[in-house]
């Protein structure tokens, strides 16, 4: 398949409590700043903030040239080791976040029939003020054949939230379709394709040692702050050269 020009990324807090939610923010800022440096379009589709400024989950769409080929290796478990601001004893804390990178399907790839959907509207939660909470602008869509449930509440417009939720649903259905293909293949072929490694720990961000380690290629980089500010080119280029396994979308 030809290069995808639009992807949906999902970042979810994993182990580590509130610190994991703050790490989600760090990863989100890293990707959004990198997207800006590439002149890619960036749009938040859904988010679930925590009480101290983190995110339980944030989902966003990135559109631009070579976006999938550059970002596909970010899928997996990211681990951070650092001393949280709330840690008085100076103890290093370890937490994780999971990143998914889903190509946005073309209309011909995934067919979603209206009669397969249950759509519920409700009031948004979290930041946004009274205006957001007065009206039922948030959308929850259940795909009845698969049981997949998606939500969107970032916009103040019900229709836009519905479109955002449908985009997330289509991407997850395509992922499910590809995973089902993988399950029918032999182990060797599965290893070659290496699809959607959501559960695999791919990278550690060690703040005390100012070091990022990618465990797949045994490569280290320093200057964590620069990379988290969006200076990802060196790291992404090294990954692209080293991880040459084909994916279902190439």
C-alpha positions as YAML, in Angstrom:
chain: A
units: angstrom
residues:
- id: 1
  name: UNK
  ca: [0.00, 0.00, 0.00]
- id: 2
  name: UNK
  ca: [1.17, 3.53, -0.70]
- id: 3
  name: UNK
  ca: [2.49, 5.83, 1.99]
- id: 4
  name: UNK
  ca: [-0.19, 6.94, 4.44]
- id: 5
  name: UNK
  ca: [-0.52, 10.70, 4.80]
- id: 6
  name: UNK
  ca: [-2.62, 10.66, 7.97]
- id: 7
  name: UNK
  ca: [-2.27, 8.78, 11.24]
- id: 8
  name: UNK
  ca: [-4.10, 8.62, 14.54]
- id: 9
  name: UNK
  ca: [-1.89, 8.36, 17.63]
- id: 10
  name: UNK
  ca: [-3.11, 7.29, 21.05]
- id: 11
  name: UNK
  ca: [-1.07, 7.82, 24.22]
- id: 12
  name: UNK
  ca: [-2.30, 6.17, 27.43]
- id: 13
  name: UNK
  ca: [-0.94, 6.29, 30.97]
- id: 14
  name: UNK
  ca: [0.32, 2.92, 32.18]
- id: 15
  name: UNK
  ca: [1.96, 1.92, 35.44]
- id: 16
  name: UNK
  ca: [3.03, 4.67, 37.81]
- id: 17
  name: UNK
  ca: [-0.08, 6.52, 38.90]
- id: 18
  name: UNK
  ca: [-0.15, 10.31, 38.50]
- id: 19
  name: UNK
  ca: [3.44, 10.36, 37.26]
- id: 20
  name: UNK
  ca: [2.41, 8.19, 34.31]
- id: 21
  name: UNK
  ca: [-0.22, 10.79, 33.39]
- id: 22
  name: UNK
  ca: [2.42, 13.53, 33.46]
- id: 23
  name: UNK
  ca: [4.65, 11.41, 31.22]
- id: 24
  name: UNK
  ca: [1.78, 11.21, 28.71]
- id: 25
  name: UNK
  ca: [1.91, 15.02, 28.57]
- id: 26
  name: UNK
  ca: [5.66, 14.92, 27.89]
- id: 27
  name: UNK
  ca: [5.23, 12.47, 25.01]
- id: 28
  name: UNK
  ca: [2.29, 14.43, 23.61]
- id: 29
  name: UNK
  ca: [4.33, 17.66, 23.61]
- id: 30
  name: UNK
  ca: [7.26, 15.86, 21.97]
- id: 31
  name: UNK
  ca: [5.10, 14.61, 19.11]
- id: 32
  name: UNK
  ca: [3.18, 17.87, 18.68]
- id: 33
  name: UNK
  ca: [6.40, 19.91, 18.53]
- id: 34
  name: UNK
  ca: [7.95, 17.47, 16.08]
- id: 35
  name: UNK
  ca: [4.82, 17.66, 13.93]
- id: 36
  name: UNK
  ca: [5.10, 21.46, 13.91]
- id: 37
  name: UNK
  ca: [8.75, 21.22, 12.81]
- id: 38
  name: UNK
  ca: [7.65, 19.02, 9.88]
- id: 39
  name: UNK
  ca: [4.79, 21.36, 8.92]
- id: 40
  name: UNK
  ca: [2.30, 18.57, 9.62]
- id: 41
  name: UNK
  ca: [-1.30, 19.32, 10.59]
- id: 42
  name: UNK
  ca: [-2.16, 18.34, 14.15]
- id: 43
  name: UNK
  ca: [-5.64, 17.85, 15.63]
- id: 44
  name: UNK
  ca: [-6.68, 16.53, 19.06]
- id: 45
  name: UNK
  ca: [-9.57, 14.06, 18.74]
- id: 46
  name: UNK
  ca: [-10.15, 13.12, 22.39]
- id: 47
  name: UNK
  ca: [-8.51, 13.51, 25.79]
- id: 48
  name: UNK
  ca: [-9.10, 12.56, 29.41]
- id: 49
  name: UNK
  ca: [-7.13, 14.83, 31.77]
- id: 50
  name: UNK
  ca: [-6.10, 14.03, 35.32]
- id: 51
  name: UNK
  ca: [-6.43, 16.36, 38.29]
- id: 52
  name: UNK
  ca: [-2.77, 17.44, 38.41]
- id: 53
  name: UNK
  ca: [-2.23, 18.39, 34.78]
- id: 54
  name: UNK
  ca: [-1.62, 14.99, 33.24]
- id: 55
  name: UNK
  ca: [-3.64, 12.81, 30.87]
- id: 56
  name: UNK
  ca: [-5.09, 9.36, 31.36]
- id: 57
  name: UNK
  ca: [-5.34, 9.25, 27.58]
- id: 58
  name: UNK
  ca: [-5.00, 11.59, 24.63]
- id: 59
  name: UNK
  ca: [-5.81, 10.80, 20.99]
- id: 60
  name: UNK
  ca: [-4.79, 12.99, 18.07]
- id: 61
  name: UNK
  ca: [-4.50, 13.00, 14.30]
- id: 62
  name: UNK
  ca: [-1.40, 14.04, 12.36]
- id: 63
  name: UNK
  ca: [-1.53, 14.70, 8.63]
- id: 64
  name: UNK
  ca: [1.42, 15.40, 6.37]
- id: 65
  name: UNK
  ca: [4.10, 14.09, 4.05]
- id: 66
  name: UNK
  ca: [5.77, 10.82, 5.12]
- id: 67
  name: UNK
  ca: [3.98, 10.94, 8.47]
- id: 68
  name: UNK
  ca: [3.40, 7.19, 8.79]
- id: 69
  name: UNK
  ca: [6.87, 6.11, 7.67]
- id: 70
  name: UNK
  ca: [8.43, 8.48, 10.20]
- id: 71
  name: UNK
  ca: [6.17, 7.77, 13.15]
- id: 72
  name: UNK
  ca: [5.31, 4.06, 12.85]
- id: 73
  name: UNK
  ca: [8.18, 2.92, 15.08]
- id: 74
  name: UNK
  ca: [6.86, 4.95, 18.03]
- id: 75
  name: UNK
  ca: [4.24, 2.27, 18.78]
- id: 76
  name: UNK
  ca: [4.83, 0.41, 22.03]
- id: 77
  name: UNK
  ca: [5.49, 0.96, 25.73]
- id: 78
  name: UNK
  ca: [7.60, 3.98, 26.69]
- id: 79
  name: UNK
  ca: [9.19, 3.96, 30.16]
- id: 80
  name: UNK
  ca: [10.41, 6.98, 32.13]
- id: 81
  name: UNK
  ca: [12.78, 6.98, 35.12]
- id: 82
  name: UNK
  ca: [13.02, 10.24, 37.05]
- id: 83
  name: UNK
  ca: [12.44, 11.94, 40.40]
- id: 84
  name: UNK
  ca: [8.86, 13.28, 40.43]
- id: 85
  name: UNK
  ca: [8.30, 16.82, 41.66]
- id: 86
  name: UNK
  ca: [6.07, 15.38, 44.38]
- id: 87
  name: UNK
  ca: [8.79, 12.99, 45.62]
- id: 88
  name: UNK
  ca: [10.31, 14.56, 48.75]
- id: 89
  name: UNK
  ca: [12.86, 11.83, 49.41]
- id: 90
  name: UNK
  ca: [14.53, 12.18, 46.02]
- id: 91
  name: UNK
  ca: [13.73, 8.60, 45.02]
- id: 92
  name: UNK
  ca: [13.72, 7.74, 41.32]
- id: 93
  name: UNK
  ca: [10.27, 6.71, 40.13]
- id: 94
  name: UNK
  ca: [9.54, 4.45, 37.15]
- id: 95
  name: UNK
  ca: [6.33, 4.79, 35.14]
- id: 96
  name: UNK
  ca: [5.10, 3.90, 31.67]
- id: 97
  name: UNK
  ca: [2.88, 5.10, 28.85]
- id: 98
  name: UNK
  ca: [1.62, 3.20, 25.83]
- id: 99
  name: UNK
  ca: [1.72, 4.70, 22.34]
- id: 100
  name: UNK
  ca: [-0.34, 3.38, 19.42]
- id: 101
  name: UNK
  ca: [0.20, 4.58, 15.84]
- id: 102
  name: UNK
  ca: [-2.78, 3.83, 13.61]
- id: 103
  name: UNK
  ca: [-2.92, 4.74, 9.91]
- id: 104
  name: UNK
  ca: [-6.14, 6.59, 9.16]
- id: 105
  name: UNK
  ca: [-8.08, 4.40, 6.73]
- id: 106
  name: UNK
  ca: [-9.25, 5.56, 3.36]
- id: 107
  name: UNK
  ca: [-13.01, 5.38, 2.84]
- id: 108
  name: UNK
  ca: [-12.59, 2.29, 0.65]
- id: 109
  name: UNK
  ca: [-10.70, 0.35, 3.33]
- id: 110
  name: UNK
  ca: [-13.25, 0.37, 6.15]
- id: 111
  name: UNK
  ca: [-17.01, 0.43, 5.64]
- id: 112
  name: UNK
  ca: [-18.96, 1.53, 8.73]
- id: 113
  name: UNK
  ca: [-22.71, 1.21, 8.32]
- id: 114
  name: UNK
  ca: [-24.95, 3.56, 10.35]
- id: 115
  name: UNK
  ca: [-27.11, 0.64, 11.49]
- id: 116
  name: UNK
  ca: [-24.02, -0.91, 13.13]
- id: 117
  name: UNK
  ca: [-23.59, 2.03, 15.48]
- id: 118
  name: UNK
  ca: [-25.10, 3.11, 18.78]
- id: 119
  name: UNK
  ca: [-24.43, 6.80, 19.37]
- id: 120
  name: UNK
  ca: [-24.84, 8.38, 22.80]
- id: 121
  name: UNK
  ca: [-24.44, 12.05, 23.68]
- id: 122
  name: UNK
  ca: [-23.45, 13.29, 27.12]
- id: 123
  name: UNK
  ca: [-21.91, 16.25, 28.90]
- id: 124
  name: UNK
  ca: [-18.19, 16.76, 28.65]
- id: 125
  name: UNK
  ca: [-16.05, 16.30, 31.74]
- id: 126
  name: UNK
  ca: [-12.80, 17.89, 32.79]
- id: 127
  name: UNK
  ca: [-11.47, 21.37, 31.90]
- id: 128
  name: UNK
  ca: [-13.64, 23.60, 29.76]
- id: 129
  name: UNK
  ca: [-15.79, 25.58, 32.14]
- id: 130
  name: UNK
  ca: [-19.53, 25.73, 32.58]
- id: 131
  name: UNK
  ca: [-20.21, 26.23, 28.87]
- id: 132
  name: UNK
  ca: [-18.85, 22.78, 28.03]
- id: 133
  name: UNK
  ca: [-20.79, 21.06, 30.80]
- id: 134
  name: UNK
  ca: [-24.16, 22.71, 30.09]
- id: 135
  name: UNK
  ca: [-24.67, 20.94, 26.77]
- id: 136
  name: UNK
  ca: [-24.40, 17.32, 25.72]
- id: 137
  name: UNK
  ca: [-21.60, 17.81, 23.20]
- id: 138
  name: UNK
  ca: [-19.53, 14.72, 24.07]
- id: 139
  name: UNK
  ca: [-20.08, 11.65, 21.89]
- id: 140
  name: UNK
  ca: [-19.77, 7.94, 22.61]
- id: 141
  name: UNK
  ca: [-20.02, 5.52, 19.68]
- id: 142
  name: UNK
  ca: [-20.38, 1.77, 20.11]
- id: 143
  name: UNK
  ca: [-19.65, -0.43, 17.09]
- id: 144
  name: UNK
  ca: [-22.19, -3.20, 17.65]
- id: 145
  name: UNK
  ca: [-20.57, -6.00, 15.58]
- id: 146
  name: UNK
  ca: [-17.22, -5.75, 17.43]
- id: 147
  name: UNK
  ca: [-18.15, -4.08, 20.71]
- id: 148
  name: UNK
  ca: [-15.54, -1.37, 20.17]
- id: 149
  name: UNK
  ca: [-16.36, 1.86, 22.03]
- id: 150
  name: UNK
  ca: [-14.86, 5.27, 21.19]
- id: 151
  name: UNK
  ca: [-15.49, 8.74, 22.59]
- id: 152
  name: UNK
  ca: [-14.72, 12.35, 21.77]
- id: 153
  name: UNK
  ca: [-15.34, 15.41, 23.94]
- id: 154
  name: UNK
  ca: [-12.66, 17.93, 22.98]
- id: 155
  name: UNK
  ca: [-14.84, 20.11, 20.75]
- id: 156
  name: UNK
  ca: [-17.78, 22.30, 21.79]
- id: 157
  name: UNK
  ca: [-19.62, 21.13, 18.70]
- id: 158
  name: UNK
  ca: [-21.50, 17.83, 18.84]
- id: 159
  name: UNK
  ca: [-21.10, 17.15, 15.11]
- id: 160
  name: UNK
  ca: [-17.33, 17.67, 15.21]
- id: 161
  name: UNK
  ca: [-17.00, 15.35, 18.18]
- id: 162
  name: UNK
  ca: [-19.00, 12.74, 16.26]
- id: 163
  name: UNK
  ca: [-16.65, 13.06, 13.27]
- id: 164
  name: UNK
  ca: [-13.63, 12.75, 15.56]
- id: 165
  name: UNK
  ca: [-15.06, 9.63, 17.20]
- id: 166
  name: UNK
  ca: [-15.80, 8.04, 13.82]
- id: 167
  name: UNK
  ca: [-12.22, 8.70, 12.72]
- id: 168
  name: UNK
  ca: [-10.90, 6.94, 15.84]
- id: 169
  name: UNK
  ca: [-13.31, 4.04, 15.29]
- id: 170
  name: UNK
  ca: [-12.27, 3.57, 11.67]
- id: 171
  name: UNK
  ca: [-8.59, 3.48, 12.63]
- id: 172
  name: UNK
  ca: [-9.19, 0.92, 15.37]
- id: 173
  name: UNK
  ca: [-11.28, -1.25, 13.04]
- id: 174
  name: UNK
  ca: [-8.46, -1.22, 10.50]
- id: 175
  name: UNK
  ca: [-6.01, -2.19, 13.25]
- id: 176
  name: UNK
  ca: [-8.31, -5.03, 14.31]
- id: 177
  name: UNK
  ca: [-8.58, -6.20, 10.71]
- id: 178
  name: UNK
  ca: [-4.80, -6.28, 10.33]
- id: 179
  name: UNK
  ca: [-4.32, -8.08, 13.66]
- id: 180
  name: UNK
  ca: [-6.76, -10.76, 12.54]
- id: 181
  name: UNK
  ca: [-4.69, -11.19, 9.38]
- id: 182
  name: UNK
  ca: [-1.56, -11.56, 11.51]
- id: 183
  name: UNK
  ca: [-3.16, -14.24, 13.68]
- id: 184
  name: UNK
  ca: [-3.60, -16.42, 10.57]
- id: 185
  name: UNK
  ca: [0.05, -16.17, 9.57]
- id: 186
  name: UNK
  ca: [2.92, -18.31, 10.73]
- id: 187
  name: UNK
  ca: [5.28, -17.13, 13.48]
- id: 188
  name: UNK
  ca: [8.11, -16.25, 11.10]
- id: 189
  name: UNK
  ca: [5.90, -14.09, 8.90]
- id: 190
  name: UNK
  ca: [4.41, -12.40, 11.99]
- id: 191
  name: UNK
  ca: [7.90, -11.59, 13.23]
- id: 192
  name: UNK
  ca: [8.79, -10.05, 9.87]
- id: 193
  name: UNK
  ca: [5.75, -7.82, 9.90]
- id: 194
  name: UNK
  ca: [5.92, -6.89, 13.58]
- id: 195
  name: UNK
  ca: [2.49, -5.28, 13.73]
- id: 196
  name: UNK
  ca: [1.25, -2.97, 16.50]
- id: 197
  name: UNK
  ca: [3.60, -3.79, 19.34]
- id: 198
  name: UNK
  ca: [1.43, -2.20, 22.01]
- id: 199
  name: UNK
  ca: [2.74, -4.43, 24.81]
- id: 200
  name: UNK
  ca: [6.43, -4.30, 23.93]
- id: 201
  name: UNK
  ca: [8.72, -2.00, 25.94]
- id: 202
  name: UNK
  ca: [10.53, -0.09, 23.23]
- id: 203
  name: UNK
  ca: [12.23, 2.86, 24.95]
- id: 204
  name: UNK
  ca: [13.41, 4.17, 28.32]
- id: 205
  name: UNK
  ca: [13.80, 7.86, 29.17]
- id: 206
  name: UNK
  ca: [16.30, 8.05, 32.05]
- id: 207
  name: UNK
  ca: [16.38, 11.62, 33.38]
- id: 208
  name: UNK
  ca: [19.10, 11.25, 36.05]
- id: 209
  name: UNK
  ca: [21.51, 10.00, 33.38]
- id: 210
  name: UNK
  ca: [20.12, 12.31, 30.64]
- id: 211
  name: UNK
  ca: [19.79, 9.29, 28.38]
- id: 212
  name: UNK
  ca: [17.18, 7.77, 26.08]
- id: 213
  name: UNK
  ca: [17.64, 4.10, 25.19]
- id: 214
  name: UNK
  ca: [15.77, 2.34, 22.41]
- id: 215
  name: UNK
  ca: [15.74, -1.32, 23.40]
- id: 216
  name: UNK
  ca: [14.95, -2.64, 19.93]
- id: 217
  name: UNK
  ca: [18.19, -1.42, 18.39]
- id: 218
  name: UNK
  ca: [20.30, -1.07, 21.60]
- id: 219
  name: UNK
  ca: [20.95, 2.58, 20.77]
- id: 220
  name: UNK
  ca: [21.33, 5.49, 23.23]
- id: 221
  name: UNK
  ca: [20.89, 9.24, 22.84]
- id: 222
  name: UNK
  ca: [21.58, 12.04, 25.30]
- id: 223
  name: UNK
  ca: [19.96, 15.49, 25.69]
- id: 224
  name: UNK
  ca: [16.52, 14.25, 26.78]
- id: 225
  name: UNK
  ca: [15.13, 17.78, 27.07]
- id: 226
  name: UNK
  ca: [15.99, 18.58, 23.45]
- id: 227
  name: UNK
  ca: [14.33, 15.39, 22.19]
- id: 228
  name: UNK
  ca: [11.23, 16.00, 24.32]
- id: 229
  name: UNK
  ca: [11.11, 19.48, 22.76]
- id: 230
  name: UNK
  ca: [10.59, 17.85, 19.38]
- id: 231
  name: UNK
  ca: [14.16, 17.35, 18.13]
- id: 232
  name: UNK
  ca: [13.46, 13.77, 17.10]
- id: 233
  name: UNK
  ca: [14.96, 13.61, 13.62]
- id: 234
  name: UNK
  ca: [18.25, 11.94, 14.57]
- id: 235
  name: UNK
  ca: [16.46, 9.29, 16.62]
- id: 236
  name: UNK
  ca: [13.73, 8.63, 14.04]
- id: 237
  name: UNK
  ca: [16.20, 8.45, 11.15]
- id: 238
  name: UNK
  ca: [18.32, 5.90, 13.04]
- id: 239
  name: UNK
  ca: [15.24, 3.80, 13.74]
- id: 240
  name: UNK
  ca: [14.13, 3.94, 10.10]
- id: 241
  name: UNK
  ca: [17.55, 2.77, 8.89]
- id: 242
  name: UNK
  ca: [17.86, -0.01, 11.45]
- id: 243
  name: UNK
  ca: [14.30, -1.37, 11.70]
- id: 244
  name: UNK
  ca: [13.70, -2.43, 8.12]
- id: 245
  name: UNK
  ca: [10.98, -4.99, 8.79]
- id: 246
  name: UNK
  ca: [7.99, -4.45, 6.50]
- id: 247
  name: UNK
  ca: [4.61, -3.55, 8.01]
- id: 248
  name: UNK
  ca: [1.10, -4.36, 6.76]
- id: 249
  name: UNK
  ca: [0.81, -0.82, 5.41]
- id: 250
  name: UNK
  ca: [3.96, -0.76, 3.27]
...
